[in-house]
Amino acid sequence: MIFKGFKFGMLLQLAVGPVCLFIFNTAISSGFLFSEFGVLGVVFTDAIFILLAILGVGKILEKSKRI
């Protein structure tokens, strides 16, 4: 199940969405360094979402063990 979720997540990464277009626009208009700051912001935000998702799944599994 985790492998299927990982594959689906990687498939979603291929999509050109608004964040990708924002990074491209920043790179074109302001240069590589400013676009790297944007990429770092996206990476940290994704890491927080992943951490919250892991903690949420852990709580759900913890509840199911009690029942």
LINFEN-V308658 format. One record per backbone hydrogen bond with DSSP energy under -0.5 kcal/mol. NH is the residue of the N-H (numbers start at 0). CO is the residue of the C=O. If there is no record, write none. Layout:
# LINFEN-V308658
[[NH/CO] [NH/CO]]
This chain:
# LINFEN-V308658
[[4/0] [5/1] [6/2] [7/3] [8/4] [9/5] [10/6] [11/7] [12/8] [13/9] [13/10] [14/11] [16/14] [20/16] [21/17] [22/18] [23/19] [24/20] [25/21] [26/22] [27/23] [28/24] [29/25] [30/25] [30/26] [34/30] [35/31] [36/32] [37/33] [38/34] [39/35] [40/36] [41/37] [42/38] [43/39] [44/40] [45/41] [46/42] [47/43] [48/44] [49/45] [50/46] [51/47] [52/48] [53/49] [54/50] [55/51] [56/52] [57/53] [58/54] [59/55] [60/56] [61/57] [62/58] [63/59] [64/60] [65/61] [66/62]]
